[in-house]
Amino acid sequence: MSLLRDSAADNERLVRYLLGLLPVDETDRLDEQSIVDDDFANRLRLAEDDLVDAYVSGTLSADWRQRFESHYMASPRRRAKVAFAARLLSAVDRAAPAEPVRSMTEWTGPTRFAPVAIAVAAALLLTTGVLLVGNVRLSRQARAAGAREATAASRVQALTHELAQQQAAASAARQTLADAHATQAAQAERAASGLALVLLPETRGVGHVPAVALEPGLSAVPLYLRVEPAGDSSYEVTLKDPETNRIVWRDRAARADHKARADDAERTAQTERSALVSVRVPARLLNPQHYSLDLFAVRADGRAEFVATYAFEVVRR
């Protein structure tokens, strides 16, 4: 086939790809390469142009012609491409001489005008050839520009999606930083009033996870764990890393001697119905991540009964 004379192996692979004759995995790889590799996309377009020219000029083999019509022309865009090539070939055929050229003496008159007639005919043939070649080149350039435009649009869409993801991540980071600053300010206020951070038991509808900002040089983080209903038991607490489910630290805990400050009457009533267990977690054990505290009530007979889980997040200032 004429379109496979140069770089036969590579051209035949491209033609088989265009006709859907390659394995699925190789077809997927060439689909991706046609999008990300401009050089490959240009070679693929040239191979496609040659394949279409071979079809409209009748030089394809019977098997490949049947495959071309059943697979390649299944796409409306490709059918339009074939129709354009057929019209172009028809225009070139119409431009060719329809009958043999008569002798010079039949249409030029005296013999002395023959050189002028020959020069005029040669100029016309040269001009026609230049115009046809230019038309073919412009057609191929237009198709290449359309393919480049489609590739650029795909890249713009991918970059837009990536930018949206980065903006969402930046917004989440800003929110986390703002929460940390708010928590830090609340901790400073609690430290000034002699109060520690109060953690509530986890429920099914987990809401906002309190954040603990570690100050440089801090030796321990004071926490209050709210227990409902209040009891007279002694307590034991374990610090766990949720990612590994490993116990990082374990210690005894006791009920606090004072209650957390309430901002309204409802919270005051809730505080009176509950107890606060005081815990001081060593700061050296904490890294910037989520943690959970499991609280156990130690009964008089020495049995430890699970009470609740308290979640918090550590951020460094």
C-alpha positions as CSV (number, residue, x, y, z in Angstrom):
1,M,0.0,0.0,0.0
2,S,1.5,3.4,-1.0
3,L,0.9,5.0,2.4
4,L,3.3,2.5,4.1
5,R,6.3,2.9,1.9
6,D,8.2,5.2,4.4
7,S,8.8,3.9,7.9
8,A,6.8,0.8,7.0
9,A,6.6,-0.8,10.5
10,D,5.6,2.5,12.3
11,N,3.1,3.5,9.6
12,E,1.5,0.1,9.5
13,R,1.1,0.2,13.3
14,L,-0.6,3.6,13.1
15,V,-2.9,2.4,10.3
16,R,-3.8,-0.7,12.3
17,Y,-4.5,1.7,15.3
18,L,-6.8,3.8,13.1
19,L,-8.6,0.7,11.8
20,G,-9.1,-0.7,15.3
21,L,-6.8,-3.8,14.6
22,L,-4.5,-3.4,17.7
23,P,-4.9,-5.1,21.1
24,V,-6.9,-3.2,23.7
25,D,-3.9,-2.4,25.9
26,E,-1.9,-1.0,23.0
27,T,-4.9,0.9,21.7
28,D,-5.3,2.6,25.2
29,R,-1.7,3.5,25.3
30,L,-1.8,5.1,21.8
31,D,-5.0,7.0,22.8
32,E,-3.2,8.5,25.8
33,Q,0.0,9.2,23.7
34,S,-2.1,11.0,21.0
35,I,-3.2,13.5,23.7
36,V,0.1,14.1,25.6
37,D,2.7,13.7,22.8
38,D,2.4,16.4,20.1
39,D,5.0,14.7,17.9
40,F,3.1,11.5,17.9
41,A,-0.1,13.3,17.3
42,N,1.4,15.0,14.2
43,R,2.6,11.6,12.8
44,L,-0.8,10.1,13.5
45,R,-2.5,12.8,11.6
46,L,-0.2,12.3,8.6
47,A,-0.9,8.6,8.7
48,E,-4.6,9.2,8.9
49,D,-4.4,11.6,5.9
50,D,-2.5,9.0,3.8
51,L,-5.0,6.3,4.8
52,V,-8.0,8.5,3.7
53,D,-6.3,9.4,0.5
54,A,-5.6,5.8,-0.3
55,Y,-9.2,4.9,0.4
56,V,-10.7,7.6,-1.9
57,S,-8.2,6.9,-4.6
58,G,-9.0,3.1,-4.5
59,T,-5.6,1.8,-3.6
60,L,-6.5,0.1,-0.3
61,S,-6.6,-3.7,-0.3
62,A,-10.1,-5.4,-0.1
63,D,-9.6,-6.5,3.5
64,W,-8.4,-3.1,4.7
65,R,-11.1,-1.3,2.6
66,Q,-13.8,-3.4,4.3
67,R,-12.3,-2.6,7.7
68,F,-12.0,1.1,6.8
69,E,-15.7,1.3,6.0
70,S,-16.9,-0.7,9.0
71,H,-14.7,0.8,11.7
72,Y,-13.1,4.1,10.6
73,M,-16.2,5.6,9.0
74,A,-18.3,4.8,12.0
75,S,-17.6,8.3,13.3
76,P,-19.4,11.3,11.7
77,R,-16.2,13.4,11.9
78,R,-14.3,10.7,10.0
79,R,-17.0,10.4,7.4
80,A,-16.9,14.1,6.8
81,K,-13.1,13.9,6.5
82,V,-13.5,11.1,3.8
83,A,-16.1,13.1,2.0
84,F,-13.8,16.2,1.9
85,A,-10.9,14.1,0.5
86,A,-13.2,12.6,-2.1
87,R,-14.4,16.1,-3.2
88,L,-10.8,17.2,-3.4
89,L,-9.8,14.2,-5.6
90,S,-12.8,14.8,-7.8
91,A,-11.8,18.5,-8.3
92,V,-8.2,17.4,-9.3
93,D,-9.7,14.9,-11.8
94,R,-11.9,17.6,-13.3
95,A,-8.9,19.9,-13.7
96,A,-7.0,17.2,-15.8
97,P,-7.3,17.4,-19.7
98,A,-10.5,15.7,-21.0
99,E,-9.1,15.0,-24.5
100,P,-5.7,14.7,-26.3
101,V,-4.1,18.0,-27.1
102,R,-4.5,18.9,-30.8
103,S,-1.5,19.7,-32.9
104,M,-0.2,23.2,-32.7
105,T,-1.2,24.0,-36.3
106,E,-4.9,23.1,-35.6
107,W,-5.4,25.9,-33.1
108,T,-2.5,28.3,-33.2
109,G,-2.6,29.1,-36.9
110,P,0.8,29.9,-38.4
111,T,3.8,28.0,-37.0
112,R,5.5,31.1,-35.6
113,F,2.9,31.3,-32.8
114,A,3.6,27.8,-31.4
115,P,6.3,28.8,-28.9
116,V,4.0,31.4,-27.4
117,A,1.1,28.9,-27.1
118,I,3.4,26.3,-25.5
119,A,4.6,28.9,-23.0
120,V,1.1,29.9,-22.1
121,A,0.0,26.2,-21.6
122,A,3.0,25.5,-19.4
123,A,2.3,28.5,-17.3
124,L,-1.3,27.4,-16.9
125,L,-0.3,23.9,-15.9
126,L,2.3,25.2,-13.4
127,T,-0.2,27.6,-11.8
128,T,-2.9,24.8,-11.6
129,G,-0.3,22.5,-9.9
130,V,0.8,25.1,-7.4
131,L,-2.8,25.9,-6.5
132,L,-3.7,22.2,-6.0
133,V,-0.6,21.6,-3.8
134,G,-1.4,24.7,-1.8
135,N,-5.0,23.6,-1.4
136,V,-3.9,20.2,-0.1
137,R,-1.4,21.7,2.3
138,L,-3.9,24.2,3.7
139,S,-6.4,21.3,4.2
140,R,-3.9,19.3,6.2
141,Q,-2.8,22.4,8.2
142,A,-6.5,23.1,9.0
143,R,-7.0,19.5,10.3
144,A,-3.8,19.8,12.3
145,A,-4.9,23.1,13.8
146,G,-8.2,21.6,14.8
147,A,-6.5,18.6,16.5
148,R,-4.2,21.0,18.4
149,E,-7.1,23.1,19.5
150,A,-8.9,20.0,20.9
151,T,-5.7,18.9,22.7
152,A,-5.3,22.4,24.2
153,A,-9.0,22.4,25.3
154,S,-8.4,19.1,27.1
155,R,-5.4,20.4,28.8
156,V,-7.2,23.6,29.9
157,Q,-10.0,21.4,31.4
158,A,-7.5,19.3,33.3
159,L,-5.6,22.4,34.6
160,T,-8.9,23.9,35.6
161,H,-9.8,20.8,37.6
162,E,-6.4,20.7,39.3
163,L,-6.7,24.4,40.2
164,A,-10.1,23.9,41.7
165,Q,-8.7,21.0,43.8
166,Q,-5.7,23.2,45.0
167,Q,-8.1,26.1,45.9
168,A,-10.3,23.7,47.9
169,A,-7.2,22.4,49.7
170,A,-6.0,25.9,50.4
171,S,-9.4,26.9,51.7
172,A,-9.4,23.8,54.0
173,A,-5.9,24.7,55.2
174,R,-7.0,28.3,56.0
175,Q,-10.0,27.0,57.9
176,T,-7.8,24.7,59.9
177,L,-5.4,27.5,60.7
178,A,-8.2,29.8,61.7
179,D,-9.6,27.0,64.0
180,A,-6.2,26.6,65.5
181,H,-5.9,30.3,66.2
182,A,-9.3,30.4,67.8
183,T,-8.4,27.4,69.9
184,Q,-5.2,29.0,70.9
185,A,-7.0,32.1,72.0
186,A,-9.5,30.1,73.9
187,Q,-6.7,28.2,75.6
188,A,-5.0,31.4,76.6
189,E,-8.3,32.6,78.1
190,R,-8.8,29.4,79.9
191,A,-5.1,29.5,81.2
192,A,-5.7,33.0,82.5
193,S,-8.8,31.8,84.4
194,G,-7.2,28.6,85.6
195,L,-9.4,26.3,83.4
196,A,-8.4,23.5,81.0
197,L,-9.9,22.4,77.7
198,V,-13.2,20.4,78.3
199,L,-13.7,17.4,76.0
200,L,-17.1,15.9,75.4
201,P,-17.8,12.2,74.8
202,E,-17.9,11.1,71.1
203,T,-21.4,10.4,69.7
204,R,-22.6,8.9,66.4
205,G,-23.1,12.4,64.9
206,V,-19.4,13.5,65.4
207,G,-19.2,17.2,65.1
208,H,-16.3,19.6,65.4
209,V,-13.1,18.0,66.8
210,P,-11.5,20.3,69.4
211,A,-7.9,21.4,68.5
212,V,-5.1,21.7,71.0
213,A,-2.3,24.1,70.1
214,L,1.0,23.2,71.7
215,E,3.1,26.1,72.9
216,P,6.9,25.8,72.8
217,G,8.3,24.6,76.0
218,L,4.9,23.2,77.3
219,S,5.5,20.1,79.4
220,A,1.9,18.8,79.7
221,V,-1.5,19.5,78.2
222,P,-4.3,19.8,80.8
223,L,-7.6,18.4,79.7
224,Y,-11.0,17.9,81.4
225,L,-13.2,14.9,80.3
226,R,-16.9,15.4,80.9
227,V,-18.6,12.3,82.4
228,E,-22.4,11.9,82.4
229,P,-23.8,11.0,84.9
230,A,-21.5,12.0,87.6
231,G,-20.1,9.2,89.8
232,D,-17.7,8.7,92.7
233,S,-15.4,6.1,90.8
234,S,-11.7,6.6,90.2
235,Y,-10.7,6.6,86.6
236,E,-8.0,5.4,84.2
237,V,-7.3,7.0,80.8
238,T,-5.5,5.7,77.7
239,L,-4.2,7.9,74.8
240,K,-4.5,6.1,71.4
241,D,-3.2,6.9,67.9
242,P,-6.3,6.4,65.7
243,E,-4.2,5.7,62.6
244,T,-2.4,2.7,64.2
245,N,-4.9,2.0,67.1
246,R,-1.8,1.8,69.3
247,I,-1.9,2.9,73.0
248,V,0.6,5.8,73.3
249,W,0.1,6.5,77.0
250,R,-1.8,5.3,80.1
251,D,-2.4,6.9,83.5
252,R,-4.7,7.2,86.4
253,A,-7.2,10.1,86.4
254,A,-9.3,11.7,89.1
255,R,-12.4,13.9,89.3
256,A,-11.6,17.6,89.1
257,D,-11.9,19.8,92.2
258,H,-13.8,22.5,90.3
259,K,-16.2,22.8,87.4
260,A,-15.8,24.2,83.9
261,R,-17.1,27.7,83.4
262,A,-20.5,27.8,81.8
263,D,-21.6,30.6,79.4
264,D,-25.3,30.2,79.9
265,A,-28.0,28.7,82.2
266,E,-28.4,25.5,80.1
267,R,-24.7,24.7,80.1
268,T,-24.6,25.4,83.9
269,A,-27.4,22.9,84.5
270,Q,-25.6,20.3,82.3
271,T,-22.4,20.9,84.2
272,E,-24.1,20.3,87.5
273,R,-25.4,16.9,86.3
274,S,-22.0,15.8,85.1
275,A,-18.5,15.3,86.5
276,L,-15.1,16.5,85.1
277,V,-12.2,14.1,85.1
278,S,-8.8,15.9,85.1
279,V,-6.0,14.6,82.8
280,R,-2.5,16.0,82.0
281,V,-1.1,14.5,78.8
282,P,2.7,14.7,78.4
283,A,3.4,17.1,75.5
284,R,6.4,15.2,74.3
285,L,4.1,12.3,73.3
286,L,2.0,14.5,71.0
287,N,2.5,15.1,67.3
288,P,0.4,17.2,65.0
289,Q,-2.5,14.7,64.3
290,H,-5.8,13.3,65.7
291,Y,-5.8,11.5,69.0
292,S,-8.4,9.8,71.1
293,L,-8.7,9.3,74.9
294,D,-10.5,6.2,76.2
295,L,-11.8,6.7,79.8
296,F,-12.4,3.7,82.1
297,A,-14.1,3.7,85.5
298,V,-12.2,1.6,88.1
299,R,-14.7,0.0,90.5
300,A,-14.1,-0.9,94.1
301,D,-13.3,-4.5,93.2
302,G,-10.6,-3.4,90.7
303,R,-12.6,-4.0,87.5
304,A,-12.2,-1.4,84.8
305,E,-15.4,-0.5,82.8
306,F,-15.3,1.5,79.6
307,V,-17.0,4.9,79.9
308,A,-16.5,7.0,76.8
309,T,-14.0,8.1,74.0
310,Y,-12.9,11.7,73.6
311,A,-11.3,13.0,70.4
312,F,-9.0,16.0,69.9
313,E,-6.5,17.2,67.3
314,V,-3.0,18.5,68.0
315,V,-1.6,21.4,66.1
316,R,1.7,23.2,66.7
317,R,2.0,26.9,66.9
